[in-house]
Amino acid sequence: CSFSALQIFRHELNEKYCWYWRVEYVLFHVTHYESPVPNYSPTPEVHFHCNINFNTLLFMEE
């Protein structure tokens, strides 16, 4: 994961940013979608255990 995150951070489209938030998603099986990748879903299923009601990137900057 660290290697992958580093490659994303060094991508030319991200050069102007000091911070970024990489959101992981859970892979789950979808029966109506035919994919060459097992258990791949075109729709990420992301759940947070609490409400995030502030700008996390601004918080890190401050």
C-alpha positions in Angstrom: 0.0 0.0 0.0 2.8 2.4 0.8 4.4 1.9 -2.5 1.2 2.4 -4.4 0.4 5.6 -2.4 3.9 7.0 -3.1 3.4 6.4 -6.9 0.1 8.3 -6.8 1.6 11.1 -4.8 4.4 11.5 -7.3 2.1 11.6 -10.3 2.4 14.8 -12.4 -1.3 15.7 -11.9 -0.8 15.8 -8.1 2.3 18.0 -8.1 0.4 21.1 -7.2 -1.0 19.5 -4.0 0.6 19.3 -0.6 -1.9 16.8 0.8 -4.2 14.2 -0.6 -6.6 11.6 0.8 -6.5 8.2 -0.7 -9.8 6.4 0.1 -9.7 2.7 0.1 -12.8 0.7 -0.8 -14.1 -2.7 -0.1 -14.3 -5.2 -3.0 -17.4 -7.2 -3.1 -19.0 -9.5 -5.6 -21.7 -8.2 -7.9 -23.6 -10.8 -9.8 -25.0 -8.5 -12.5 -21.6 -7.2 -13.6 -19.3 -9.3 -15.6 -15.7 -8.4 -14.8 -12.4 -10.1 -15.6 -11.3 -9.2 -12.1 -12.8 -11.5 -9.4 -14.9 -9.7 -6.8 -14.5 -6.3 -8.5 -17.3 -3.7 -8.2 -17.6 -0.6 -10.4 -19.1 1.1 -7.4 -16.9 1.6 -4.4 -18.5 0.8 -1.0 -16.9 3.2 1.4 -18.2 3.6 5.0 -16.9 5.8 7.7 -17.5 5.0 11.4 -18.2 8.7 12.2 -19.3 11.8 10.4 -16.5 13.9 9.1 -17.8 17.5 9.5 -14.6 19.4 8.9 -11.9 19.7 6.2 -9.4 17.1 7.1 -6.7 18.4 4.7 -7.0 21.9 6.1 -6.8 20.5 9.7 -3.5 18.7 8.8 -2.2 21.9 7.2 -2.9 24.0 10.3 
